[in-house]
Amino acid sequence: MSSINPNITQFEPGAPVPEGAIPLCVPEIRGNEWKYIKECLDTNWVSSVGSFVDRFERELAAYVGTKHAVATVNGTAALHIALLVAGVQPGDEVLVSTLTFISPANAIRYVGAWPVFMDAEPDYWQMDSQKMVDFLENECQWRDGSLYNKTTGRRVKAILPVHILGHPCDMDPILEIARKYELPVIEDATESLGAKYKGRMVGHLGDIACFSFNGNKIITTGGGGMIVTDNEAWVHKARYLTTQAKDDPVEYVHNEIGYNYRLTNIQAAMGVAQLEQLDAYVKAKRDHAYQYTQFLQDVPGIQVQKEAPWAFSIYWLYTILVDDSKFGMKSRQLMKRLRKAGIESRPFWHPTYSLPPYTGSQAFNVEVADSLYAQGLSLPSSVGLTFAEQHRVMEAIVKSRSPREENFPDDF
Ligand SMILES: Cc1ncc(COP(=O)(O)O)c(C=O)c1O
Protein backbone atom coordinates (compact mmCIF):
# COMPACT_ATOMS: atom_id res chain seq x y z
CA MET A 1 0.00 0.00 0.00
CA SER A 2 1.36 3.42 -0.90
CA SER A 3 0.66 6.60 1.07
CA ILE A 4 -1.62 9.42 -0.06
CA ASN A 5 -0.03 12.09 -2.23
CA PRO A 6 -2.18 15.23 -1.82
CA ASN A 7 -1.04 16.63 -5.16
CA ILE A 8 -2.59 13.81 -7.13
CA THR A 9 -6.38 14.01 -7.40
CA GLN A 10 -6.92 10.71 -9.21
CA PHE A 11 -5.70 7.22 -8.40
CA GLU A 12 -4.22 5.22 -11.27
CA PRO A 13 -6.88 2.84 -12.62
CA GLY A 14 -6.11 -0.67 -11.46
CA ALA A 15 -3.32 0.45 -9.11
CA PRO A 16 -3.51 -0.46 -5.42
CA VAL A 17 -5.51 2.11 -3.50
CA PRO A 18 -3.48 3.93 -0.81
CA GLU A 19 -4.29 2.74 2.68
CA GLY A 20 -7.26 4.53 4.19
CA ALA A 21 -8.24 6.10 0.87
CA ILE A 22 -11.65 5.80 -0.76
CA PRO A 23 -11.36 5.31 -4.52
CA LEU A 24 -13.87 6.46 -7.10
CA CYS A 25 -14.94 3.10 -8.47
CA VAL A 26 -13.06 -0.18 -8.19
CA PRO A 27 -13.96 -3.76 -9.16
CA GLU A 28 -15.85 -6.07 -6.82
CA ILE A 29 -14.54 -9.63 -7.03
CA ARG A 30 -16.34 -11.97 -4.69
CA GLY A 31 -17.97 -14.72 -6.74
CA ASN A 32 -16.85 -17.47 -9.13
CA GLU A 33 -14.10 -15.44 -10.82
CA TRP A 34 -11.23 -17.53 -9.43
CA LYS A 35 -13.02 -20.81 -10.14
CA TYR A 36 -13.92 -20.02 -13.76
CA ILE A 37 -10.53 -18.49 -14.61
CA LYS A 38 -8.82 -21.53 -13.07
CA GLU A 39 -10.96 -23.71 -15.29
CA CYS A 40 -9.53 -21.88 -18.35
CA LEU A 41 -5.98 -22.33 -17.07
CA ASP A 42 -6.51 -26.00 -16.18
CA THR A 43 -7.96 -26.81 -19.60
CA ASN A 44 -5.63 -24.59 -21.65
CA TRP A 45 -8.58 -22.66 -23.14
CA VAL A 46 -7.00 -19.29 -22.52
CA SER A 47 -7.31 -17.50 -25.84
CA SER A 48 -10.04 -16.04 -28.02
CA VAL A 49 -12.17 -19.15 -28.41
CA GLY A 50 -13.65 -21.25 -25.65
CA SER A 51 -16.86 -22.06 -23.88
CA PHE A 52 -16.77 -19.00 -21.64
CA VAL A 53 -16.75 -16.63 -24.61
CA ASP A 54 -19.90 -18.31 -25.98
CA ARG A 55 -21.47 -18.43 -22.54
CA PHE A 56 -20.73 -14.80 -21.75
CA GLU A 57 -22.27 -13.76 -25.07
CA ARG A 58 -25.34 -15.95 -24.55
CA GLU A 59 -25.92 -14.88 -20.97
CA LEU A 60 -25.38 -11.18 -21.58
CA ALA A 61 -27.77 -11.24 -24.56
CA ALA A 62 -30.34 -13.03 -22.37
CA TYR A 63 -29.90 -10.43 -19.63
CA VAL A 64 -30.41 -7.50 -22.02
CA GLY A 65 -33.08 -9.33 -24.02
CA THR A 66 -31.39 -9.21 -27.43
CA LYS A 67 -31.14 -12.19 -29.76
CA HIS A 68 -27.38 -11.92 -30.23
CA ALA A 69 -24.15 -10.70 -28.66
CA VAL A 70 -20.53 -10.51 -29.81
CA ALA A 71 -17.76 -10.13 -27.23
CA THR A 72 -14.96 -7.66 -27.99
CA VAL A 73 -11.66 -6.55 -26.45
CA ASN A 74 -13.20 -3.35 -25.11
CA GLY A 75 -16.15 -1.01 -25.43
CA THR A 76 -14.40 1.28 -27.91
CA ALA A 77 -13.82 -1.65 -30.28
CA ALA A 78 -17.49 -2.59 -29.86
CA LEU A 79 -18.50 0.94 -30.91
CA HIS A 80 -16.14 0.88 -33.88
CA ILE A 81 -17.61 -2.37 -35.17
CA ALA A 82 -21.21 -1.31 -34.42
CA LEU A 83 -20.71 1.78 -36.60
CA LEU A 84 -19.28 -0.33 -39.41
CA VAL A 85 -22.07 -2.91 -39.40
CA ALA A 86 -24.69 -0.15 -39.18
CA GLY A 87 -23.37 1.08 -42.54
CA VAL A 88 -21.64 4.30 -41.52
CA GLN A 89 -19.27 5.29 -44.33
CA PRO A 90 -16.30 7.66 -44.56
CA GLY A 91 -17.59 11.22 -44.90
CA ASP A 92 -20.94 10.48 -43.20
CA GLU A 93 -22.08 12.21 -40.02
CA VAL A 94 -23.23 10.64 -36.78
CA LEU A 95 -25.11 12.55 -34.07
CA VAL A 96 -23.52 11.89 -30.70
CA SER A 97 -23.70 13.19 -27.12
CA THR A 98 -21.07 15.81 -26.29
CA LEU A 99 -21.09 15.31 -22.50
CA THR A 100 -19.41 11.93 -22.33
CA PHE A 101 -16.11 10.11 -22.55
CA ILE A 102 -14.27 10.70 -25.85
CA SER A 103 -14.53 7.07 -26.98
CA PRO A 104 -17.76 7.24 -29.07
CA ALA A 105 -16.50 10.34 -30.94
CA ASN A 106 -13.20 8.59 -31.61
CA ALA A 107 -14.99 5.47 -32.89
CA ILE A 108 -16.89 7.69 -35.34
CA ARG A 109 -13.57 9.03 -36.62
CA TYR A 110 -12.12 5.49 -36.85
CA VAL A 111 -14.66 4.77 -39.61
CA GLY A 112 -13.83 8.07 -41.33
CA ALA A 113 -17.14 9.68 -40.37
CA TRP A 114 -17.72 12.96 -38.50
CA PRO A 115 -19.43 13.52 -35.17
CA VAL A 116 -22.09 16.21 -34.82
CA PHE A 117 -22.24 16.96 -31.12
CA MET A 118 -25.53 17.19 -29.27
CA ASP A 119 -26.04 19.07 -26.01
CA ALA A 120 -27.00 17.55 -22.66
CA GLU A 121 -30.36 18.28 -21.03
CA PRO A 122 -30.29 19.96 -17.59
CA ASP A 123 -32.40 17.50 -15.57
CA TYR A 124 -30.77 14.11 -15.96
CA TRP A 125 -27.68 15.27 -17.89
CA GLN A 126 -28.28 12.92 -20.84
CA MET A 127 -28.22 13.79 -24.55
CA ASP A 128 -30.98 16.33 -25.17
CA SER A 129 -33.45 14.41 -27.33
CA GLN A 130 -35.56 17.47 -28.12
CA LYS A 131 -32.58 19.46 -29.39
CA MET A 132 -31.58 16.47 -31.45
CA VAL A 133 -35.04 16.29 -33.03
CA ASP A 134 -34.84 20.05 -33.68
CA PHE A 135 -31.49 19.55 -35.42
CA LEU A 136 -32.77 16.76 -37.67
CA GLU A 137 -36.03 18.55 -38.51
CA ASN A 138 -34.65 22.04 -39.08
CA GLU A 139 -30.97 21.78 -39.90
CA CYS A 140 -31.14 18.81 -42.27
CA GLN A 141 -32.76 18.09 -45.58
CA TRP A 142 -34.20 14.84 -46.97
CA ARG A 143 -32.95 14.28 -50.52
CA ASP A 144 -32.78 11.17 -52.74
CA GLY A 145 -33.60 8.82 -49.87
CA SER A 146 -31.01 10.24 -47.44
CA LEU A 147 -30.76 13.02 -44.90
CA TYR A 148 -28.17 15.76 -45.42
CA ASN A 149 -26.84 18.34 -43.00
CA LYS A 150 -27.58 21.75 -44.57
CA THR A 151 -24.48 23.32 -42.97
CA THR A 152 -21.87 20.77 -43.95
CA GLY A 153 -23.56 19.09 -46.90
CA ARG A 154 -22.67 15.70 -45.45
CA ARG A 155 -25.01 12.71 -45.19
CA VAL A 156 -26.35 12.07 -41.66
CA LYS A 157 -26.16 8.32 -41.25
CA ALA A 158 -26.75 7.32 -37.61
CA ILE A 159 -27.59 8.46 -34.09
CA LEU A 160 -25.34 7.48 -31.20
CA PRO A 161 -26.92 8.38 -27.85
CA VAL A 162 -24.78 7.70 -24.78
CA HIS A 163 -26.55 6.67 -21.57
CA ILE A 164 -24.18 8.35 -19.13
CA LEU A 165 -23.59 7.62 -15.43
CA GLY A 166 -25.96 4.64 -15.40
CA HIS A 167 -29.08 6.58 -16.45
CA PRO A 168 -30.89 6.16 -19.78
CA CYS A 169 -31.42 8.89 -22.35
CA ASP A 170 -35.02 9.79 -23.15
CA MET A 171 -35.19 7.35 -26.05
CA ASP A 172 -38.73 7.61 -27.47
CA PRO A 173 -38.20 10.92 -29.31
CA ILE A 174 -34.86 9.59 -30.60
CA LEU A 175 -36.37 6.32 -31.83
CA GLU A 176 -39.31 8.08 -33.45
CA ILE A 177 -37.21 10.49 -35.48
CA ALA A 178 -34.72 7.74 -36.30
CA ARG A 179 -37.53 5.67 -37.86
CA LYS A 180 -38.77 8.71 -39.77
CA TYR A 181 -35.39 9.31 -41.39
CA GLU A 182 -34.26 5.66 -41.52
CA LEU A 183 -31.29 6.25 -39.25
CA PRO A 184 -29.92 3.35 -37.23
CA VAL A 185 -29.66 4.02 -33.49
CA ILE A 186 -26.43 2.80 -31.90
CA GLU A 187 -26.69 2.91 -28.11
CA ASP A 188 -23.52 3.53 -26.17
CA ALA A 189 -24.67 1.61 -23.10
CA THR A 190 -21.15 1.15 -21.74
CA GLU A 191 -21.96 2.88 -18.44
CA SER A 192 -25.48 1.60 -18.00
CA LEU A 193 -25.72 -2.18 -18.05
CA GLY A 194 -28.82 -3.06 -16.01
CA ALA A 195 -30.56 0.31 -16.45
CA LYS A 196 -34.08 0.51 -17.89
CA TYR A 197 -36.07 2.98 -19.92
CA LYS A 198 -39.83 2.73 -19.39
CA GLY A 199 -39.30 -0.82 -18.20
CA ARG A 200 -37.20 -1.79 -21.25
CA MET A 201 -33.55 -2.73 -20.87
CA VAL A 202 -30.92 -0.26 -21.97
CA GLY A 203 -29.07 -1.97 -24.82
CA HIS A 204 -32.31 -3.23 -26.35
CA LEU A 205 -33.82 0.11 -27.26
CA GLY A 206 -32.09 0.99 -30.53
CA ASP A 207 -30.80 -1.18 -33.38
CA ILE A 208 -27.48 -2.16 -31.84
CA ALA A 209 -25.76 -1.40 -28.54
CA CYS A 210 -22.34 -1.58 -26.93
CA PHE A 211 -21.18 -2.36 -23.41
CA SER A 212 -17.81 -2.00 -21.70
CA PHE A 213 -16.29 -4.14 -18.97
CA ASN A 214 -13.25 -2.05 -18.15
CA GLY A 215 -12.09 -1.82 -14.56
CA ASN A 216 -14.48 0.89 -13.41
CA LYS A 217 -17.67 -0.46 -14.99
CA ILE A 218 -20.42 -2.14 -12.98
CA ILE A 219 -19.10 -5.54 -14.03
CA THR A 220 -15.58 -5.96 -15.30
CA THR A 221 -13.40 -8.38 -17.22
CA GLY A 222 -10.30 -6.25 -16.67
CA GLY A 223 -10.90 -4.91 -20.15
CA GLY A 224 -13.68 -6.02 -22.46
CA GLY A 225 -16.77 -5.10 -24.39
CA MET A 226 -19.90 -6.48 -26.02
CA ILE A 227 -22.06 -5.71 -29.01
CA VAL A 228 -25.73 -6.69 -28.70
CA THR A 229 -28.39 -6.65 -31.41
CA ASP A 230 -31.40 -8.49 -32.79
CA ASN A 231 -30.10 -8.07 -36.34
CA GLU A 232 -28.86 -11.41 -37.62
CA ALA A 233 -26.92 -10.04 -40.59
CA TRP A 234 -25.18 -7.45 -38.40
CA VAL A 235 -24.17 -10.00 -35.81
CA HIS A 236 -22.56 -12.22 -38.45
CA LYS A 237 -20.71 -9.26 -39.86
CA ALA A 238 -19.61 -8.16 -36.38
CA ARG A 239 -18.28 -11.63 -35.59
CA TYR A 240 -16.45 -11.70 -38.93
CA LEU A 241 -14.89 -8.24 -38.53
CA THR A 242 -13.82 -8.80 -34.92
CA THR A 243 -11.94 -11.97 -35.89
CA GLN A 244 -9.73 -10.56 -38.66
CA ALA A 245 -12.34 -11.08 -41.44
CA LYS A 246 -11.14 -14.63 -42.02
CA ASP A 247 -12.85 -16.18 -45.04
CA ASP A 248 -10.63 -19.25 -45.19
CA PRO A 249 -8.83 -19.88 -41.90
CA VAL A 250 -6.63 -22.59 -43.44
CA GLU A 251 -5.47 -20.71 -46.54
CA TYR A 252 -5.61 -17.31 -44.77
CA VAL A 253 -8.00 -15.73 -47.20
CA HIS A 254 -9.35 -12.38 -46.02
CA ASN A 255 -11.77 -10.58 -48.31
CA GLU A 256 -12.02 -7.50 -46.13
CA ILE A 257 -9.94 -5.59 -43.62
CA GLY A 258 -10.76 -7.11 -40.25
CA TYR A 259 -9.74 -6.40 -36.68
CA ASN A 260 -8.24 -8.42 -33.86
CA TYR A 261 -11.01 -7.46 -31.46
CA ARG A 262 -12.07 -10.76 -29.84
CA LEU A 263 -12.30 -11.13 -26.07
CA THR A 264 -10.27 -13.98 -24.58
CA ASN A 265 -11.77 -16.97 -22.82
CA ILE A 266 -10.04 -15.97 -19.56
CA GLN A 267 -11.65 -12.53 -19.63
CA ALA A 268 -15.01 -14.02 -20.60
CA ALA A 269 -14.74 -16.43 -17.65
CA MET A 270 -14.43 -13.44 -15.38
CA GLY A 271 -17.35 -11.81 -17.19
CA VAL A 272 -19.59 -14.83 -16.61
CA ALA A 273 -18.77 -14.78 -12.90
CA GLN A 274 -19.37 -11.03 -12.69
CA LEU A 275 -22.66 -11.26 -14.58
CA GLU A 276 -23.92 -13.75 -12.00
CA GLN A 277 -23.67 -10.94 -9.47
CA LEU A 278 -24.97 -8.05 -11.55
CA ASP A 279 -28.36 -7.77 -9.88
CA ALA A 280 -26.73 -7.56 -6.45
CA TYR A 281 -24.31 -4.94 -7.76
CA VAL A 282 -27.15 -2.86 -9.18
CA LYS A 283 -28.91 -3.03 -5.83
CA ALA A 284 -25.74 -1.94 -4.01
CA LYS A 285 -25.29 1.05 -6.34
CA ARG A 286 -28.91 2.08 -5.92
CA ASP A 287 -28.61 1.79 -2.14
CA HIS A 288 -25.52 4.01 -2.19
CA ALA A 289 -27.37 6.53 -4.34
CA TYR A 290 -30.25 6.56 -1.89
CA GLN A 291 -27.88 7.31 1.01
CA TYR A 292 -26.05 10.05 -0.87
CA THR A 293 -29.33 11.66 -1.90
CA GLN A 294 -30.79 11.53 1.62
CA PHE A 295 -27.72 13.11 3.11
CA LEU A 296 -26.75 15.66 0.46
CA GLN A 297 -30.06 16.87 -0.96
CA ASP A 298 -30.46 19.61 1.66
CA VAL A 299 -26.87 20.85 1.58
CA PRO A 300 -26.97 24.38 0.11
CA GLY A 301 -25.22 24.56 -3.23
CA ILE A 302 -25.34 20.82 -3.90
CA GLN A 303 -27.65 19.40 -6.52
CA VAL A 304 -28.01 15.63 -6.26
CA GLN A 305 -28.35 13.23 -9.16
CA LYS A 306 -31.97 12.67 -10.16
CA GLU A 307 -33.72 9.68 -11.66
CA ALA A 308 -36.33 10.44 -14.32
CA PRO A 309 -39.84 9.10 -13.67
CA TRP A 310 -39.41 6.86 -16.71
CA ALA A 311 -35.98 5.59 -15.71
CA PHE A 312 -34.42 2.87 -13.63
CA SER A 313 -30.87 4.07 -13.10
CA ILE A 314 -27.99 1.90 -11.96
CA TYR A 315 -26.17 5.00 -10.65
CA TRP A 316 -22.90 3.79 -12.11
CA LEU A 317 -21.14 6.93 -10.83
CA TYR A 318 -23.10 8.98 -8.33
CA THR A 319 -22.62 12.60 -9.35
CA ILE A 320 -23.46 15.97 -7.80
CA LEU A 321 -23.47 19.52 -9.13
CA VAL A 322 -21.67 22.11 -7.03
CA ASP A 323 -22.99 25.66 -7.26
CA ASP A 324 -20.09 27.76 -5.97
CA SER A 325 -22.26 30.81 -5.25
CA LYS A 326 -24.15 28.79 -2.62
CA PHE A 327 -21.64 26.13 -1.64
CA GLY A 328 -18.74 28.53 -1.27
CA MET A 329 -16.30 26.83 -3.61
CA LYS A 330 -16.12 25.36 -7.09
CA SER A 331 -16.37 21.65 -7.85
CA ARG A 332 -12.60 21.45 -8.55
CA GLN A 333 -11.76 22.98 -5.17
CA LEU A 334 -14.05 20.48 -3.51
CA MET A 335 -12.34 17.71 -5.47
CA LYS A 336 -8.95 18.80 -4.09
CA ARG A 337 -10.25 19.02 -0.56
CA LEU A 338 -11.74 15.57 -0.77
CA ARG A 339 -8.46 14.30 -2.15
CA LYS A 340 -6.68 15.71 0.86
CA ALA A 341 -9.03 13.67 3.01
CA GLY A 342 -8.08 10.58 0.94
CA ILE A 343 -11.29 10.57 -1.08
CA GLU A 344 -11.23 10.32 -4.85
CA SER A 345 -13.81 12.24 -6.86
CA ARG A 346 -13.86 13.21 -10.53
CA PRO A 347 -15.35 15.94 -12.71
CA PHE A 348 -17.58 15.27 -15.68
CA TRP A 349 -15.77 14.65 -18.93
CA HIS A 350 -14.60 17.72 -20.80
CA PRO A 351 -17.38 18.19 -23.41
CA THR A 352 -15.92 16.43 -26.43
CA TYR A 353 -16.85 19.11 -28.95
CA SER A 354 -14.26 21.51 -27.49
CA LEU A 355 -11.37 19.04 -27.24
CA PRO A 356 -8.51 19.65 -29.71
CA PRO A 357 -9.25 16.67 -32.03
CA TYR A 358 -12.83 17.92 -32.44
CA THR A 359 -12.58 21.70 -32.50
CA GLY A 360 -13.51 21.80 -36.20
CA SER A 361 -16.60 19.60 -35.72
CA GLN A 362 -20.12 20.90 -35.61
CA ALA A 363 -21.78 21.23 -32.20
CA PHE A 364 -25.47 22.08 -32.26
CA ASN A 365 -26.53 24.80 -29.79
CA VAL A 366 -24.39 23.41 -26.97
CA GLU A 367 -25.10 25.41 -23.80
CA VAL A 368 -25.95 23.07 -20.94
CA ALA A 369 -23.02 20.62 -21.26
CA ASP A 370 -20.46 23.32 -20.45
CA SER A 371 -22.13 24.38 -17.21
CA LEU A 372 -22.61 20.75 -16.17
CA TYR A 373 -18.93 20.20 -16.87
CA ALA A 374 -18.01 23.15 -14.64
CA GLN A 375 -20.19 21.98 -11.76
CA GLY A 376 -20.21 18.17 -11.90
CA LEU A 377 -18.36 15.94 -9.47
CA SER A 378 -18.66 12.15 -9.29
CA LEU A 379 -18.32 10.63 -5.84
CA PRO A 380 -17.00 7.23 -4.72
CA SER A 381 -19.37 4.65 -6.17
CA SER A 382 -17.72 1.23 -5.88
CA VAL A 383 -20.12 -1.66 -5.35
CA GLY A 384 -18.15 -2.52 -2.21
CA LEU A 385 -18.32 0.99 -0.69
CA THR A 386 -19.15 0.54 2.99
CA PHE A 387 -21.59 2.68 4.92
CA ALA A 388 -18.72 4.00 7.07
CA GLU A 389 -16.78 5.04 3.96
CA GLN A 390 -19.79 6.67 2.42
CA HIS A 391 -20.40 8.53 5.63
CA ARG A 392 -16.81 9.78 5.54
CA VAL A 393 -17.36 11.12 2.02
CA MET A 394 -20.58 12.89 2.94
CA GLU A 395 -19.13 14.38 6.11
CA ALA A 396 -16.08 15.61 4.20
CA ILE A 397 -18.34 17.38 1.70
CA VAL A 398 -20.33 19.10 4.41
CA LYS A 399 -17.18 20.06 6.33
CA SER A 400 -15.61 21.47 3.17
CA ARG A 401 -18.49 23.87 2.93
CA SER A 402 -17.65 25.57 6.21
CA PRO A 403 -15.35 28.56 5.58
CA ARG A 404 -13.96 28.19 9.13
CA GLU A 405 -12.93 24.57 8.68
CA GLU A 406 -9.37 24.58 9.97
CA ASN A 407 -8.29 21.28 8.54
CA PHE A 408 -8.70 22.63 5.03
CA PRO A 409 -6.77 25.86 4.57
CA ASP A 410 -7.90 27.77 1.49
CA ASP A 411 -4.67 27.28 -0.41
CA PHE A 412 -6.17 25.65 -3.51
C1 LIG B 1 -19.45 6.43 -22.50
C2 LIG B 1 -18.33 5.49 -22.80
N1 LIG B 1 -18.18 5.01 -24.04
C3 LIG B 1 -17.21 4.15 -24.35
C4 LIG B 1 -16.31 3.72 -23.40
C5 LIG B 1 -15.20 2.84 -23.84
O1 LIG B 1 -15.13 1.63 -23.22
P1 LIG B 1 -13.70 0.90 -23.10
O2 LIG B 1 -12.92 1.62 -22.06
O3 LIG B 1 -14.06 -0.48 -22.71
O4 LIG B 1 -13.07 0.96 -24.44
C6 LIG B 1 -16.45 4.17 -22.08
C7 LIG B 1 -15.58 3.74 -20.98
O5 LIG B 1 -14.46 3.68 -20.88
C8 LIG B 1 -17.46 5.09 -21.77
O6 LIG B 1 -17.60 5.58 -20.53
The ligand as an ORCA input file, in Angstrom:
! r2SCAN-3c Opt
* xyz 0 1
  C     -19.451      6.426    -22.503
  C     -18.332      5.493    -22.796
  N     -18.183      5.009    -24.043
  C     -17.213      4.147    -24.347
  C     -16.314      3.716    -23.402
  C     -15.203      2.839    -23.843
  O     -15.129      1.627    -23.218
  P     -13.697      0.902    -23.098
  O     -12.921      1.622    -22.061
  O     -14.064     -0.483    -22.707
  O     -13.067      0.959    -24.444
  C     -16.449      4.168    -22.079
  C     -15.579      3.740    -20.975
  O     -14.461      3.682    -20.880
  C     -17.462      5.091    -21.768
  O     -17.601      5.584    -20.527
*
